[in-house]
Amino acid sequence: MRSIDIHAHLEPQCFQKAMREGKTWHGITADDEEADLDPMEEWTPDERIRDMDSLGVDVQVVSTSSGFYQYHQEAATTLALARDCNNEVHQMTLDHPDRFKGFATLPMQDPSLAIEELDRAVNRLGLVGAMIDDHVNGKTYDEPEFLPFWKAAEQMGALIFIHQGAPTVVESRIDRYHLPNTIGNPANRAITFASFVFGGVMDTCPDLKICLAHGGGYTCFGIGRMDRGWQVRSEARININQPPSTYLRRFYYDCLTHSEAALRYLIDTVGVDRVVFGTDWPADMRIDWSASWVLGLESLSQDEKEAILWKNLEGLLGI
């Protein structure tokens, strides 16, 4: 059975080369956290393909790792970094068109430059969209300055894949036990869903395509409380005339829940047609033997497994 993985990361070869040579790469040095690579992150495209074959993954939608968001830098520096990353991902799609599609990385601290690079990535390089953080230096995406970007992404038909960078919301409370990842990642995603919905972005951009990594985090489990807040508090109704739960199917969600029961709940809440295959390759928090994991889930029908593994993304991305 075919499988298309929407959640697969890349450490750019151009960055690795600069680190080996002791150079500074767009403001990043060998002493920075980004330079602390897992051996799998250093693999070439051919090595990656061999691993994909062993896992039963036919296509990866490749995204540059979140450490390369670099929203804290000058926008011109981040733009130059993004162009190098996006050019490398583009080359992978040219060299192996049946195995790789690509997400761009963008200088989101400057929405006008982000629009410019998204346009280049989608309309000139043929990438399918972009991966971005849950926020930009603390600013959530309901801020008016980002609205031109959402309108542009909507017009381009680009899929925006939202995946946290460090730090998550947990670090300020507790930075132990890997909780900034295991709790922080899904908490960030629920905040992002809420900012898009309560902020009116999804009403203003009805055709905007957003995919929330890690199964949308705590979004579905917490949607009842969001609805209750909308019912009883006027400030929750400033921008929207419908309860937040009516927006759940406006988003896509990857299947990375690490729990069959949680995935079943996600499917039952948003509909299987909104759930796609995503593994977090090659992070240690990835799904091991990912395609086999989905195929082995007893609570999913064969049709649901096929929809998640490839049919939904084939239609969404036209691949």
TIKEGU-854017 format. One record per residue (C-alpha): residue in three letters; x, z, y. Coordinates in Angstrom, 1 decimal. Layout:
REM residues N
+------+--------+--------+--------+
: code :     xx :     zz :     yy :
+------+--------+--------+--------+
:  Ala :      X :      Z :      Y :
...
+------+--------+--------+--------+
//
This chain:
REM residues 319
+------+--------+--------+--------+
: code :     xx :     zz :     yy :
+------+--------+--------+--------+
:  Met :    0.0 :    0.0 :    0.0 :
:  Arg :    1.2 :   -0.8 :    3.5 :
:  Ser :    2.2 :    1.9 :    5.9 :
:  Ile :    3.0 :    1.9 :    9.7 :
:  Asp :    4.7 :    4.9 :   11.2 :
:  Ile :    3.9 :    5.5 :   14.9 :
:  His :    6.1 :    8.6 :   15.2 :
:  Ala :    9.7 :    7.7 :   14.4 :
:  His :   12.6 :    8.5 :   16.8 :
:  Leu :   15.9 :    6.9 :   17.8 :
:  Glu :   19.2 :    8.1 :   19.2 :
:  Pro :   20.5 :    5.0 :   20.9 :
:  Gln :   23.6 :    3.4 :   19.5 :
:  Cys :   24.8 :    2.7 :   23.1 :
:  Phe :   24.6 :    6.5 :   23.8 :
:  Gln :   26.4 :    7.3 :   20.6 :
:  Lys :   29.2 :    4.9 :   21.5 :
:  Ala :   29.7 :    6.5 :   24.9 :
:  Met :   29.8 :   10.0 :   23.4 :
:  Arg :   32.4 :    9.0 :   20.8 :
:  Glu :   34.5 :    7.6 :   23.6 :
:  Gly :   34.2 :   10.8 :   25.6 :
:  Lys :   32.3 :    9.0 :   28.4 :
:  Thr :   29.4 :   10.2 :   30.6 :
:  Trp :   26.3 :    8.2 :   29.8 :
:  His :   23.7 :    8.2 :   32.7 :
:  Gly :   24.6 :   11.7 :   33.5 :
:  Ile :   24.7 :   13.0 :   29.9 :
:  Thr :   28.0 :   14.3 :   28.6 :
:  Ala :   29.2 :   15.3 :   25.1 :
:  Asp :   28.6 :   19.0 :   26.1 :
:  Asp :   24.9 :   18.5 :   26.7 :
:  Glu :   22.2 :   19.3 :   24.1 :
:  Glu :   21.3 :   15.6 :   23.7 :
:  Ala :   24.8 :   15.0 :   22.2 :
:  Asp :   24.2 :   17.4 :   19.3 :
:  Leu :   23.0 :   14.8 :   16.8 :
:  Asp :   21.6 :   15.1 :   13.4 :
:  Pro :   23.5 :   12.8 :   11.0 :
:  Met :   20.3 :   10.8 :   10.3 :
:  Glu :   19.8 :   10.2 :   14.1 :
:  Glu :   23.1 :    8.3 :   14.1 :
:  Trp :   22.0 :    5.8 :   11.4 :
:  Thr :   22.1 :    2.1 :   12.1 :
:  Pro :   19.0 :    0.0 :   11.8 :
:  Asp :   20.1 :   -1.1 :    8.3 :
:  Glu :   20.5 :    2.5 :    7.2 :
:  Arg :   17.1 :    3.3 :    8.7 :
:  Ile :   15.5 :    0.5 :    6.8 :
:  Arg :   17.0 :    1.7 :    3.5 :
:  Asp :   15.5 :    5.1 :    4.1 :
:  Met :   12.1 :    3.6 :    5.0 :
:  Asp :   12.1 :    1.7 :    1.8 :
:  Ser :   12.7 :    4.9 :   -0.2 :
:  Leu :    9.8 :    6.5 :    1.6 :
:  Gly :    7.4 :    3.6 :    1.3 :
:  Val :    7.3 :    3.0 :    5.1 :
:  Asp :    6.9 :   -0.7 :    5.9 :
:  Val :    7.0 :   -0.5 :    9.8 :
:  Gln :    8.3 :    2.1 :   12.2 :
:  Val :    7.1 :    2.1 :   15.9 :
:  Val :   10.5 :    3.3 :   17.2 :
:  Ser :   10.7 :    5.7 :   20.2 :
:  Thr :   13.8 :    7.0 :   21.9 :
:  Ser :   14.1 :   10.8 :   21.2 :
:  Ser :   12.5 :   13.1 :   23.7 :
:  Gly :   15.8 :   14.4 :   24.9 :
:  Phe :   16.2 :   11.2 :   26.7 :
:  Tyr :   13.2 :   11.6 :   29.0 :
:  Gln :   15.6 :   13.0 :   31.7 :
:  Tyr :   12.8 :   13.4 :   34.2 :
:  His :   14.9 :   16.0 :   36.0 :
:  Gln :   17.5 :   13.4 :   37.1 :
:  Glu :   17.4 :   11.0 :   40.0 :
:  Ala :   14.8 :    8.4 :   39.3 :
:  Ala :   17.3 :    5.5 :   39.6 :
:  Thr :   19.5 :    7.2 :   37.0 :
:  Thr :   16.6 :    7.7 :   34.6 :
:  Leu :   15.5 :    4.1 :   35.1 :
:  Ala :   18.9 :    2.8 :   34.2 :
:  Leu :   19.0 :    5.0 :   31.1 :
:  Ala :   15.5 :    3.8 :   30.2 :
:  Arg :   16.4 :    0.2 :   30.5 :
:  Asp :   19.4 :    0.6 :   28.2 :
:  Cys :   17.2 :    2.5 :   25.6 :
:  Asn :   14.4 :   -0.1 :   25.8 :
:  Asn :   16.8 :   -3.0 :   25.5 :
:  Glu :   18.2 :   -1.5 :   22.3 :
:  Val :   14.7 :   -0.9 :   20.8 :
:  His :   13.8 :   -4.5 :   21.8 :
:  Gln :   16.9 :   -5.8 :   20.0 :
:  Met :   15.8 :   -3.9 :   16.9 :
:  Thr :   12.4 :   -5.6 :   17.0 :
:  Leu :   14.1 :   -9.0 :   17.3 :
:  Asp :   16.6 :   -8.4 :   14.5 :
:  His :   14.0 :   -6.9 :   12.2 :
:  Pro :   10.6 :   -8.1 :   13.4 :
:  Asp :    8.7 :   -7.2 :   10.2 :
:  Arg :   10.1 :   -3.6 :   10.2 :
:  Phe :   10.2 :   -2.4 :   13.8 :
:  Lys :    7.9 :   -2.3 :   16.8 :
:  Gly :    8.9 :   -0.3 :   19.8 :
:  Phe :    7.8 :    2.3 :   22.4 :
:  Ala :    9.5 :    2.3 :   25.8 :
:  Thr :   10.9 :    5.4 :   27.5 :
:  Leu :   10.1 :    5.6 :   31.3 :
:  Pro :   11.2 :    7.3 :   34.5 :
:  Met :    7.9 :    9.2 :   34.9 :
:  Gln :    9.2 :   11.3 :   37.9 :
:  Asp :    8.6 :    8.1 :   39.9 :
:  Pro :    5.3 :    6.5 :   38.9 :
:  Ser :    6.1 :    3.2 :   40.7 :
:  Leu :    9.3 :    2.8 :   38.8 :
:  Ala :    7.6 :    3.8 :   35.6 :
:  Ile :    5.0 :    1.1 :   36.1 :
:  Glu :    7.8 :   -1.4 :   36.8 :
:  Glu :    9.6 :   -0.5 :   33.6 :
:  Leu :    6.4 :   -0.4 :   31.5 :
:  Asp :    5.6 :   -3.9 :   32.7 :
:  Arg :    9.0 :   -5.1 :   31.7 :
:  Ala :    8.9 :   -3.4 :   28.4 :
:  Val :    5.4 :   -4.6 :   27.4 :
:  Asn :    5.2 :   -8.0 :   29.0 :
:  Arg :    8.8 :   -9.2 :   28.8 :
:  Leu :   10.3 :   -7.3 :   25.8 :
:  Gly :    7.1 :   -7.1 :   23.7 :
:  Leu :    7.1 :   -3.4 :   23.2 :
:  Val :    3.7 :   -1.9 :   22.3 :
:  Gly :    3.6 :    0.9 :   24.9 :
:  Ala :    5.6 :    4.0 :   25.8 :
:  Met :    6.3 :    7.5 :   24.7 :
:  Ile :    6.2 :   10.2 :   27.4 :
:  Asp :    6.3 :   14.0 :   27.8 :
:  Asp :    3.2 :   16.2 :   28.2 :
:  His :    4.2 :   16.8 :   31.8 :
:  Val :    6.7 :   15.7 :   34.4 :
:  Asn :    8.8 :   18.6 :   35.7 :
:  Gly :    5.8 :   20.8 :   35.4 :
:  Lys :    3.2 :   18.4 :   36.8 :
:  Thr :    0.3 :   17.5 :   34.5 :
:  Tyr :   -1.1 :   14.0 :   34.4 :
:  Asp :   -4.3 :   14.8 :   36.3 :
:  Glu :   -2.2 :   14.9 :   39.5 :
:  Pro :   -3.3 :   12.0 :   41.8 :
:  Glu :    0.3 :   10.6 :   42.0 :
:  Phe :    0.0 :    9.5 :   38.3 :
:  Leu :   -3.3 :    7.6 :   38.6 :
:  Pro :   -1.7 :    4.2 :   39.5 :
:  Phe :    0.3 :    4.5 :   36.3 :
:  Trp :   -2.7 :    5.1 :   34.2 :
:  Lys :   -4.5 :    2.2 :   35.7 :
:  Ala :   -1.5 :    0.0 :   35.1 :
:  Ala :   -1.1 :    1.1 :   31.5 :
:  Glu :   -4.9 :    0.5 :   31.0 :
:  Gln :   -4.6 :   -3.0 :   32.5 :
:  Met :   -1.6 :   -3.9 :   30.3 :
:  Gly :   -3.3 :   -2.6 :   27.2 :
:  Ala :   -0.3 :   -0.4 :   26.5 :
:  Leu :   -0.6 :    2.5 :   24.1 :
:  Ile :    0.8 :    5.7 :   25.5 :
:  Phe :    2.2 :    8.1 :   22.9 :
:  Ile :    2.4 :   11.7 :   24.2 :
:  His :    5.2 :   13.8 :   22.6 :
:  Gln :    6.6 :   17.0 :   24.1 :
:  Gly :   10.1 :   17.5 :   25.3 :
:  Ala :   11.9 :   20.8 :   25.8 :
:  Pro :   10.9 :   23.3 :   27.0 :
:  Thr :    7.4 :   23.8 :   25.8 :
:  Val :    5.0 :   26.4 :   27.2 :
:  Val :    6.2 :   29.0 :   24.7 :
:  Glu :    9.8 :   29.4 :   25.9 :
:  Ser :    8.9 :   31.6 :   28.8 :
:  Arg :    7.2 :   34.1 :   26.5 :
:  Ile :    9.3 :   33.9 :   23.3 :
:  Asp :   12.3 :   31.8 :   22.4 :
:  Arg :   12.8 :   33.0 :   18.8 :
:  Tyr :   11.8 :   32.0 :   15.3 :
:  His :   11.5 :   28.3 :   16.2 :
:  Leu :    8.2 :   29.2 :   17.9 :
:  Pro :    8.9 :   27.0 :   20.9 :
:  Asn :    8.4 :   24.1 :   18.4 :
:  Thr :    6.0 :   25.4 :   15.8 :
:  Ile :    3.6 :   26.9 :   18.3 :
:  Gly :    4.8 :   25.2 :   21.6 :
:  Asn :    4.4 :   21.6 :   20.5 :
:  Pro :    0.7 :   21.9 :   19.5 :
:  Ala :   -0.1 :   24.1 :   22.5 :
:  Asn :    1.4 :   21.5 :   24.9 :
:  Arg :   -0.8 :   18.8 :   23.4 :
:  Ala :   -4.0 :   20.8 :   23.9 :
:  Ile :   -3.0 :   21.3 :   27.6 :
:  Thr :   -2.4 :   17.5 :   27.9 :
:  Phe :   -5.8 :   16.7 :   26.4 :
:  Ala :   -7.5 :   19.1 :   28.8 :
:  Ser :   -5.7 :   17.8 :   31.8 :
:  Phe :   -6.7 :   14.2 :   31.1 :
:  Val :  -10.3 :   15.1 :   30.4 :
:  Phe :  -11.1 :   17.8 :   32.9 :
:  Gly :   -9.0 :   15.9 :   35.5 :
:  Gly :  -11.3 :   12.9 :   35.2 :
:  Val :   -8.5 :   10.5 :   34.1 :
:  Met :  -10.4 :    9.2 :   31.1 :
:  Asp :  -13.5 :    8.5 :   33.2 :
:  Thr :  -11.5 :    6.7 :   35.8 :
:  Cys :   -9.6 :    4.6 :   33.1 :
:  Pro :  -12.2 :    4.1 :   30.4 :
:  Asp :  -10.0 :    1.6 :   28.4 :
:  Leu :   -6.8 :    3.7 :   28.6 :
:  Lys :   -5.2 :    4.1 :   25.1 :
:  Ile :   -3.6 :    7.5 :   24.5 :
:  Cys :   -2.2 :    8.8 :   21.2 :
:  Leu :   -1.6 :   12.6 :   20.9 :
:  Ala :    1.3 :   13.5 :   18.6 :
:  His :    1.1 :   16.3 :   16.1 :
:  Gly :   -2.5 :   15.8 :   15.4 :
:  Gly :   -3.4 :   16.6 :   19.0 :
:  Gly :   -2.1 :   20.1 :   18.5 :
:  Tyr :   -4.8 :   22.8 :   19.0 :
:  Thr :   -7.2 :   20.4 :   20.7 :
:  Cys :   -9.8 :   20.1 :   18.0 :
:  Phe :   -9.7 :   23.7 :   17.0 :
:  Gly :  -10.2 :   24.8 :   20.6 :
:  Ile :  -12.7 :   22.2 :   21.7 :
:  Gly :  -15.7 :   24.6 :   21.3 :
:  Arg :  -14.2 :   27.0 :   23.9 :
:  Met :  -13.5 :   24.1 :   26.2 :
:  Asp :  -17.1 :   23.1 :   26.0 :
:  Arg :  -18.3 :   26.6 :   26.6 :
:  Gly :  -16.1 :   26.8 :   29.7 :
:  Trp :  -17.6 :   23.5 :   30.9 :
:  Gln :  -21.1 :   24.9 :   30.4 :
:  Val :  -20.7 :   28.2 :   32.3 :
:  Arg :  -18.0 :   27.5 :   35.0 :
:  Ser :  -18.6 :   25.2 :   37.9 :
:  Glu :  -14.8 :   24.6 :   38.4 :
:  Ala :  -14.7 :   23.0 :   34.9 :
:  Arg :  -17.3 :   20.5 :   35.9 :
:  Ile :  -15.7 :   19.2 :   39.1 :
:  Asn :  -14.6 :   15.9 :   37.6 :
:  Ile :  -16.7 :   15.4 :   34.5 :
:  Asn :  -20.4 :   15.3 :   33.8 :
:  Gln :  -20.1 :   15.6 :   30.0 :
:  Pro :  -18.7 :   18.3 :   27.8 :
:  Pro :  -15.0 :   17.9 :   26.8 :
:  Ser :  -16.0 :   17.3 :   23.1 :
:  Thr :  -17.5 :   14.0 :   24.1 :
:  Tyr :  -14.0 :   12.8 :   24.9 :
:  Leu :  -12.4 :   13.5 :   21.6 :
:  Arg :  -12.9 :   10.0 :   20.3 :
:  Arg :  -11.3 :    8.5 :   23.5 :
:  Phe :   -7.9 :    9.5 :   22.1 :
:  Tyr :   -5.9 :    8.7 :   19.0 :
:  Tyr :   -4.1 :   11.3 :   16.9 :
:  Asp :   -1.3 :   11.1 :   14.5 :
:  Cys :   -1.6 :   12.7 :   11.0 :
:  Leu :    1.3 :   15.2 :   11.5 :
:  Thr :   -0.6 :   18.4 :   10.8 :
:  His :    1.5 :   19.8 :    8.0 :
:  Ser :   -1.7 :   20.9 :    6.3 :
:  Glu :   -4.3 :   19.0 :    4.3 :
:  Ala :   -7.1 :   21.3 :    5.5 :
:  Ala :   -6.1 :   20.7 :    9.2 :
:  Leu :   -5.9 :   16.9 :    8.7 :
:  Arg :   -9.3 :   17.0 :    7.0 :
:  Tyr :  -10.7 :   19.0 :   10.0 :
:  Leu :   -9.2 :   16.5 :   12.4 :
:  Ile :  -10.7 :   13.5 :   10.6 :
:  Asp :  -14.1 :   15.2 :   10.4 :
:  Thr :  -14.0 :   16.1 :   14.1 :
:  Val :  -12.7 :   12.8 :   15.7 :
:  Gly :  -13.4 :   10.2 :   13.0 :
:  Val :  -10.9 :    8.7 :   10.6 :
:  Asp :  -10.7 :    5.6 :   12.8 :
:  Arg :   -8.9 :    7.6 :   15.5 :
:  Val :   -6.2 :    9.0 :   13.1 :
:  Val :   -3.0 :    7.2 :   12.5 :
:  Phe :    0.2 :    7.6 :   10.4 :
:  Gly :    3.0 :    9.5 :   12.1 :
:  Thr :    5.9 :   11.3 :   10.4 :
:  Asp :    8.3 :   12.6 :   13.1 :
:  Trp :   11.2 :   10.8 :   11.4 :
:  Pro :   14.0 :   12.0 :   11.2 :
:  Ala :   13.4 :   15.5 :   12.6 :
:  Asp :   13.6 :   18.5 :   10.3 :
:  Met :    9.9 :   19.0 :   11.1 :
:  Arg :    9.0 :   15.6 :    9.7 :
:  Ile :    6.6 :   15.0 :    6.8 :
:  Asp :    8.7 :   14.8 :    3.6 :
:  Trp :    7.9 :   11.7 :    1.4 :
:  Ser :    5.3 :   10.9 :    4.1 :
:  Ala :    3.4 :    8.0 :    2.5 :
:  Ser :    3.2 :    9.8 :   -0.8 :
:  Trp :    2.0 :   13.0 :    1.0 :
:  Val :   -1.0 :   11.1 :    2.5 :
:  Leu :   -1.7 :    9.3 :   -0.8 :
:  Gly :   -1.7 :   12.6 :   -2.7 :
:  Leu :   -4.3 :   14.3 :   -0.5 :
:  Glu :   -7.3 :   15.1 :   -2.7 :
:  Ser :   -9.8 :   15.6 :    0.1 :
:  Leu :   -9.3 :   12.1 :    1.5 :
:  Ser :  -11.0 :    9.0 :    0.1 :
:  Gln :   -9.0 :    5.9 :   -0.7 :
:  Asp :  -10.6 :    4.2 :    2.4 :
:  Glu :   -9.5 :    7.1 :    4.6 :
:  Lys :   -6.0 :    6.9 :    3.3 :
:  Glu :   -5.8 :    3.2 :    3.9 :
:  Ala :   -7.2 :    3.6 :    7.4 :
:  Ile :   -4.6 :    6.2 :    8.3 :
:  Leu :   -1.6 :    4.6 :    6.7 :
:  Trp :   -2.0 :    1.1 :    8.1 :
:  Lys :   -5.4 :   -0.3 :    9.0 :
:  Asn :   -6.0 :    1.7 :   12.2 :
:  Leu :   -2.5 :    0.9 :   13.6 :
:  Glu :   -2.7 :   -2.7 :   12.5 :
:  Gly :   -5.8 :   -3.1 :   14.6 :
:  Leu :   -4.7 :   -0.9 :   17.5 :
:  Leu :   -1.3 :   -2.6 :   17.9 :
:  Gly :   -2.1 :   -6.0 :   16.6 :
:  Ile :    0.7 :   -5.9 :   13.9 :
+------+--------+--------+--------+
//
